[in-house]
Amino acid sequence: MNNPLEMTAAYLEGKLNATQVAELEAYLREDPRRAKAFVRQAMLDSHLTELLHEQNITDVAIDF
Protein backbone atom coordinates (compact mmCIF):
# COMPACT_ATOMS: atom_id res chain seq x y z
CA MET A 1 0.00 0.00 0.00
CA ASN A 2 1.09 3.53 -0.66
CA ASN A 3 1.35 5.90 2.26
CA PRO A 4 -1.75 5.22 4.41
CA LEU A 5 -2.13 8.89 5.33
CA GLU A 6 -2.05 9.92 1.69
CA MET A 7 -4.52 7.17 0.81
CA THR A 8 -6.84 8.33 3.59
CA ALA A 9 -6.67 11.92 2.41
CA ALA A 10 -7.30 10.88 -1.18
CA TYR A 11 -10.25 8.75 -0.05
CA LEU A 12 -11.79 11.64 1.88
CA GLU A 13 -11.37 13.85 -1.19
CA GLY A 14 -13.03 11.25 -3.40
CA LYS A 15 -9.90 10.72 -5.47
CA LEU A 16 -9.44 6.95 -5.16
CA ASN A 17 -10.55 4.52 -7.81
CA ALA A 18 -12.36 1.28 -6.90
CA THR A 19 -9.13 -0.72 -6.73
CA GLN A 20 -7.53 1.79 -4.39
CA VAL A 21 -10.63 1.89 -2.18
CA ALA A 22 -10.53 -1.91 -1.92
CA GLU A 23 -6.83 -1.73 -1.02
CA LEU A 24 -7.51 0.84 1.69
CA GLU A 25 -10.42 -1.18 3.06
CA ALA A 26 -8.27 -4.33 3.24
CA TYR A 27 -5.53 -2.37 5.00
CA LEU A 28 -8.02 -1.06 7.57
CA ARG A 29 -9.52 -4.51 8.20
CA GLU A 30 -6.08 -5.89 9.11
CA ASP A 31 -5.95 -3.95 12.38
CA PRO A 32 -8.79 -2.38 14.38
CA ARG A 33 -6.43 0.41 15.45
CA ARG A 34 -6.04 1.39 11.83
CA ALA A 35 -9.79 1.49 11.38
CA LYS A 36 -10.18 3.65 14.50
CA ALA A 37 -7.48 6.04 13.29
CA PHE A 38 -9.22 6.24 9.91
CA VAL A 39 -12.55 7.08 11.58
CA ARG A 40 -10.88 9.75 13.73
CA GLN A 41 -9.28 11.26 10.63
CA ALA A 42 -12.57 11.20 8.74
CA MET A 43 -14.37 12.88 11.63
CA LEU A 44 -11.65 15.52 11.94
CA ASP A 45 -11.83 16.18 8.21
CA SER A 46 -15.60 16.51 8.40
CA HIS A 47 -15.50 18.87 11.37
CA LEU A 48 -12.80 21.05 9.82
CA THR A 49 -14.69 21.24 6.53
CA GLU A 50 -17.84 22.26 8.39
CA LEU A 51 -15.95 24.83 10.46
CA LEU A 52 -14.31 26.36 7.41
CA HIS A 53 -17.64 26.44 5.60
CA GLU A 54 -19.27 28.20 8.55
CA GLN A 55 -16.35 30.64 8.79
CA ASN A 56 -16.60 31.41 5.08
CA ILE A 57 -20.32 32.13 5.43
CA THR A 58 -19.62 34.37 8.42
CA ASP A 59 -16.90 36.24 6.51
CA VAL A 60 -19.22 36.77 3.56
CA ALA A 61 -22.01 38.03 5.83
CA ILE A 62 -19.64 40.45 7.58
CA ASP A 63 -18.52 41.85 4.21
CA PHE A 64 -22.06 42.96 3.38
Backbone as CSV, one residue per row, in Angstrom:
resi,resn,N_x,N_y,N_z,CA_x,CA_y,CA_z,C_x,C_y,C_z
1,MET,0.845,-1.184,0.000,0.000,0.000,0.000,0.878,1.230,0.000
2,ASN,0.415,2.239,-0.716,1.092,3.530,-0.663,0.954,4.085,0.740
3,ASN,1.421,5.250,0.958,1.349,5.905,2.257,-0.102,5.915,2.752
4,PRO,-0.380,5.287,3.901,-1.755,5.225,4.405,-2.382,6.601,4.655
5,LEU,-1.580,7.553,5.098,-2.128,8.891,5.326,-2.535,9.557,4.025
6,GLU,-1.709,9.370,3.000,-2.047,9.924,1.688,-3.275,9.234,1.104
7,MET,-3.350,7.919,1.305,-4.516,7.168,0.814,-5.789,7.632,1.528
8,THR,-5.685,7.859,2.828,-6.844,8.328,3.590,-7.281,9.693,3.087
9,ALA,-6.338,10.588,2.908,-6.667,11.924,2.412,-7.310,11.848,1.032
10,ALA,-6.748,11.037,0.171,-7.305,10.881,-1.178,-8.703,10.285,-1.120
11,TYR,-8.920,9.342,-0.216,-10.252,8.750,-0.050,-11.259,9.815,0.375
12,LEU,-10.879,10.612,1.362,-11.787,11.640,1.880,-12.081,12.713,0.833
13,GLU,-11.173,12.890,-0.109,-11.370,13.853,-1.188,-12.062,13.229,-2.396
14,GLY,-12.358,11.932,-2.298,-13.033,11.247,-3.397,-12.144,10.990,-4.601
15,LYS,-10.846,10.848,-4.370,-9.896,10.723,-5.472,-9.386,9.303,-5.702
16,LEU,-9.898,8.317,-4.964,-9.441,6.947,-5.160,-10.352,6.222,-6.135
17,ASN,-9.743,5.360,-6.939,-10.555,4.518,-7.811,-10.997,3.283,-7.014
18,ALA,-11.797,2.429,-7.610,-12.364,1.279,-6.902,-11.278,0.340,-6.387
19,THR,-10.234,0.161,-7.153,-9.135,-0.715,-6.729,-8.430,-0.148,-5.503
20,GLN,-8.190,1.144,-5.523,-7.525,1.793,-4.387,-8.406,1.769,-3.140
21,VAL,-9.708,1.961,-3.316,-10.632,1.890,-2.178,-10.578,0.489,-1.572
22,ALA,-10.601,-0.531,-2.403,-10.527,-1.906,-1.921,-9.222,-2.153,-1.173
23,GLU,-8.135,-1.595,-1.684,-6.834,-1.730,-1.023,-6.857,-1.059,0.346
24,LEU,-7.416,0.129,0.417,-7.509,0.841,1.692,-8.397,0.072,2.671
25,GLU,-9.520,-0.419,2.196,-10.419,-1.180,3.065,-9.731,-2.426,3.621
26,ALA,-8.994,-3.133,2.784,-8.274,-4.327,3.235,-7.232,-3.946,4.290
27,TYR,-6.533,-2.863,4.052,-5.532,-2.373,5.004,-6.182,-2.061,6.353
28,LEU,-7.334,-1.425,6.337,-8.020,-1.057,7.574,-8.554,-2.281,8.305
29,ARG,-8.994,-3.292,7.572,-9.525,-4.510,8.199,-8.433,-5.318,8.899
30,GLU,-7.187,-5.131,8.518,-6.081,-5.889,9.109,-5.861,-5.563,10.581
31,ASP,-6.243,-4.377,11.000,-5.954,-3.953,12.376,-7.025,-2.961,12.833
32,PRO,-7.752,-3.287,13.896,-8.791,-2.378,14.384,-8.269,-0.984,14.734
33,ARG,-7.005,-0.909,15.130,-6.432,0.410,15.449,-6.340,1.276,14.208
34,ARG,-6.071,0.644,13.082,-6.036,1.392,11.829,-7.422,1.920,11.486
35,ALA,-8.418,1.078,11.678,-9.789,1.493,11.384,-10.206,2.643,12.292
36,LYS,-9.843,2.563,13.567,-10.179,3.646,14.499,-9.478,4.938,14.101
37,ALA,-8.215,4.844,13.711,-7.477,6.036,13.287,-8.111,6.631,12.037
38,PHE,-8.553,5.769,11.130,-9.219,6.237,9.914,-10.504,6.986,10.266
39,VAL,-11.292,6.429,11.171,-12.546,7.082,11.577,-12.257,8.422,12.240
40,ARG,-11.242,8.469,13.090,-10.876,9.746,13.729,-10.486,10.777,12.673
41,GLN,-9.701,10.352,11.685,-9.279,11.264,10.628,-10.469,11.738,9.806
42,ALA,-11.380,10.832,9.508,-12.569,11.197,8.735,-13.436,12.183,9.512
43,MET,-13.577,11.956,10.814,-14.371,12.880,11.634,-13.701,14.246,11.715
44,LEU,-12.391,14.260,11.893,-11.651,15.524,11.940,-11.804,16.279,10.629
45,ASP,-11.664,15.572,9.529,-11.827,16.185,8.211,-13.227,16.787,8.068
46,SER,-14.224,16.038,8.500,-15.603,16.512,8.398,-15.830,17.757,9.251
47,HIS,-15.325,17.722,10.474,-15.499,18.869,11.370,-14.767,20.101,10.855
48,LEU,-13.553,19.915,10.354,-12.800,21.050,9.818,-13.473,21.634,8.585
49,THR,-13.980,20.769,7.719,-14.688,21.241,6.533,-15.907,22.057,6.938
50,GLU,-16.647,21.550,7.905,-17.838,22.265,8.392,-17.452,23.599,9.006
51,LEU,-16.404,23.599,9.813,-15.954,24.833,10.455,-15.514,25.861,9.425
52,LEU,-14.761,25.434,8.446,-14.313,26.359,7.410,-15.490,26.876,6.581
53,HIS,-16.448,26.010,6.330,-17.641,26.436,5.595,-18.404,27.490,6.400
54,GLU,-18.579,27.236,7.687,-19.270,28.202,8.546,-18.496,29.514,8.611
55,GLN,-17.177,29.435,8.715,-16.349,30.639,8.787,-16.463,31.433,7.498
56,ASN,-16.477,30.747,6.369,-16.600,31.412,5.085,-17.942,32.129,4.992
57,ILE,-18.987,31.497,5.444,-20.317,32.127,5.432,-20.325,33.350,6.324
58,THR,-19.688,33.235,7.497,-19.618,34.369,8.421,-18.831,35.524,7.786
59,ASP,-17.718,35.213,7.155,-16.903,36.240,6.505,-17.679,36.948,5.416
60,VAL,-18.423,36.189,4.634,-19.223,36.773,3.560,-20.301,37.676,4.137
61,ALA,-20.955,37.232,5.207,-22.013,38.027,5.826,-21.457,39.318,6.421
62,ILE,-20.263,39.268,6.992,-19.636,40.453,7.584,-19.283,41.455,6.477
63,ASP,-18.902,40.979,5.308,-18.521,41.854,4.214,-19.682,42.671,3.675
64,PHE,-20.917,42.222,3.891,-22.060,42.959,3.379,-22.365,44.078,4.262
